[in-house]
């Protein structure tokens, strides 16, 4: 057992997973016997849940609580197994060198580091041949609105919107489960990593807004995260293959800003909304985009500057070359102009919508939700046509042969819930 700092790519343990895979059941039986576990009914459930997480988040650390007081919510719990049983199974798997266990730390001010597990090479070998048809207990997630990292899922009462979104996600996940997604090397011939066994869930944020019956509006957050979200846009995503075919990536240019333009003016901004000069100095697009994003979630100019610095600090500690390059560019620009100056230039450029910025995360999370709604409305149209698609925030990855259909849908698709659109105005 070791102690380390936070891993930004680690994934939270997913209690909603379940599968009827015969291969998985056989592996559970094998490991139960090998690790000398002794409570068949409960320990096999724990093994199954742990293995599904390690398969789903292959090559990544999985964060898991060791707090015996933690109680799962039925909506988000496919397999009923307590923390104590999971800890027992984890300890046995570590003793048998099947997983690496990192013990978390309790730190003040909500900055604690959760424990995490990761499959060793010996377990990866056993997991490699297993194909899961995942059947999650819930696809529509609803979490607390908190500043710190540990944002608990909370229960909710269904609405027509949540029921519809769940139905759409179920159909999409069924389609994803029927295709083969691979990351290959630059030659396109060698498989580097399988990206199968994924489920897509949308996570909404509880902002306290409810309908006349006291039910949440599901109008905040709503993004999804999958393994392809962690891939580099320049060195990895171009080499994704779906069913053995090359893919292309298309995105909504200036998505957040254009969502606001579309809501308030009925049309999107003409040109690139992130092209910006300050006193004749061209500002790197990624920095303008980051400033736009953080200013939609900040209340003050000073708070926005601090948030931007924090985000680039993360890039500075990243091992990815593209993140390091962005960090160096950020540091270089900061020697010439301030974040405050860049923000003012951005808001001046977008005078028709500048009143939407620096109003806090309530606005930012609503804009994010409208972005996600638009993305998933395109996903739904592609799913109806049996065209597989992978999403990364505001971008789409499809087979190259499906590019024109995708581009057409991106142009013609509108927000699915107009009441949410009115709620932003």
Secondary structure, DSSP 8 states (H G I E B T S, - for coil): -B-----TT-EE--TT--B--HHHHHHHHHHHHHTT---HHHHHHHHHHHHHHHHHTTTS-EEE---TT----GGG-SS---HHHHHHHHHHHHHTTSEEEE--B--STT--B-EEEEE-HHHHHHHTT----B--S-SEEEE---SSS---B------HHHHHHHHHHHHHHHHHTTS-EEEE-TTSSSEEEE--S----EEEE--S-B-TTS-B---SEEE---GGGGS-TTTTGGGEEETTEEEEEEE-TTHHHHHHHHHHHSS--SS-TT--EETTEE--HHHHHHHHHHHTS-SSHHHHHHHHHHHHHHHHT-S-HHHHHHHHHHHHHHTTS-HHHHHHHHHHHTGGGGGGSSS-HHHHHHHHHHHHHHHHHHHHHHHHTT---EEETTEEEEEGGGHHHHHHHHHH---S-HHHHHTT-
